[in-house]
């Protein structure tokens, strides 16, 4: 059984134009984290919650609006109590959920975002593009 602990008001969805994907924005994050996610989401997925990169830098696929690996999303969503009572193979049921991805990324950035090694591991191309390797 999957239990998501993401408040419905956690994200606001801004209606897309007919030719653009939806844009999601965290509402319970620091200004710094919101700015980072504003950079990362279009860079990682073009704002598409169903984006799939079949062959990421490490040779495995990345999924969703923030291009999570299943094991990474599982590990951090559990660490931050965003998902509880979930087995590792059940992560595939929520892997493309943008609310869960953004809530998880928000907590990750707020806890680990001052560590250069974090940026080199998580979202390496986009974080380098926006200078997070040098800024933190």
Buried (B, 14 or more C-beta within 10 A) or exposed (E): EBEBEBEEEBBEEEEEEEEEBEBBBBEEBEEEBBEBBBBBBBBBBEBBBEBEBEEBEEEEEBBBBBBBBBEBBBBBBBEBEBBEEBEEEBBEEBBBBBBBBBBBBBBBBBEBBEEEEBBEEBBBEBBEEBEBBEEB
